[in-house]
Amino acid sequence: MRKFSNTKVVGGIFIAVSVFITSLVIGVSPVARAAQSTVNLGGAAPFAILAGTPNITDAGNTSVIHGNVGLSPATGAGIGLLCSQVTGTIYSVDATGPLPCRVTNGPLMVIAKNNLTNAYIDAAGRTPLTTVPTELGGTTLVAGVYNSTSTTFGITAGAGSLTLNGQGDSSSVFIFQAPFSGNGLTVGNGSTVSLINGAQACNVFWRVDTASIGSTANFVGTILALNSITAANGATISGRLLARNGNVTLINDTITTSTCAGNDTSDNTVVVPGLPNTGLFSSQSLLWIVVPSAIVLVVLLLAYVGRRKHLI
């Protein structure tokens, strides 16, 4: 009778400890969830600047554009840039525009503008939404889709940098939706957008009606504007200025088309800690503490049961 009782005790101990270890492993193991996929720009991706009508202007013709430039449906006569300013190709819908570099390709421009429209609609429809304050300066955000209660965004130098944290995932995507019918994005003079922990400019998107970037600002991301985009004197943009219907205005700015590096698109998952990150232990280091401790507990309990059986 005692032998049967001891066997039950040992079995119970094994079950209890097994449940204990399993619950802890599940609790501290990373949990995978579907991540936001990037916004597909299609034929608009190679363009640093894409505008609708009436023009693309650059006061003083001192801006530097790394990437293609295109204007449609307005004619190439509205492209107010010099060939020496653009390292890519300048496209127009007709036989007007900067020479000798201008390339006339109406069908290509139709595709690029249609793809821009599709990207705009895609970004506008992304969910789930996280609502944040209008002022983004001085904040740090992780990958996700964001809007604001005022339906506009602002980044003010005095408030601090907007920091986008990729959390070690180079494919993390940041989408900002500003449905306000007007200036949905105001980037203040001297303000900064910073990328950390793997975040890439190619995966940052701003869906707005119109946007303005202040002088000497360091801005990151692709602006998908329904209407116009303005960049003041000396702004630096890593991304794209893509205006569906309106114009793009520059003054001595630098625009560099952002491209993704090191992305693994075969597995669109992100890792979310199962327990709050206190900064003391990672989930993996916690497992190395929990599992050996549980094993020691089992050995001690078995030794205790064996000793009692011997004494009895």
PEWOSUL-V380680 format. One record per backbone hydrogen bond with DSSP energy under -1.0 kcal/mol. NH is the residue of the N-H (numbers start at 1). CO is the residue of the C=O. If there is no record, write none. Layout:
nh->(NH/NH)
co->(CO/CO)
This chain:
nh->(5/6/7/8/9/10/11/12/13/14/15/16/17/18/19/20/21/22/23/24/25/26/27/28/29/31/33/35/44/45/47/48/49/50/51/52/53/56/57/59/61/64/65/66/68/69/70/72/74/78/79/80/80/85/86/87/88/91/92/102/103/105/109/110/111/112/113/114/115/116/117/118/119/120/121/122/123/124/125/130/132/136/139/141/144/146/147/151/153/154/155/159/160/162/163/164/165/166/168/169/172/174/175/176/177/178/180/182/184/184/185/186/187/188/190/191/193/194/196/199/203/204/205/206/207/208/210/211/212/213/214/216/217/218/219/221/222/223/224/225/226/227/229/230/231/232/234/235/236/237/238/239/240/241/242/243/244/245/248/249/250/254/255/256/257/269/270/272/286/287/288/290/291/293/294/295/296/297/298/299/300/301/302/303/304/305/306/307/308/309/310/311/312)
co->(1/2/3/4/5/6/7/8/9/10/11/12/13/14/15/16/17/18/19/20/21/22/23/24/25/272/270/268/41/42/44/68/68/241/70/246/245/78/248/250/58/253/85/255/46/89/49/51/52/75/76/56/78/82/83/65/67/69/103/98/90/92/105/106/107/108/109/110/111/112/113/114/115/116/117/118/119/120/121/145/147/154/136/163/173/175/130/148/184/134/186/156/157/192/139/194/141/196/197/166/169/203/144/205/146/207/151/180/182/210/210/153/212/155/215/188/218/162/164/196/200/201/174/222/176/224/182/228/185/230/187/233/214/191/236/238/204/240/206/242/208/209/247/211/249/213/251/232/217/254/219/256/221/48/223/50/225/226/55/229/57/235/64/237/66/267/33/31/282/283/284/286/287/289/290/291/292/293/294/295/296/297/298/299/300/301/302/303/304/305/306/307/308)
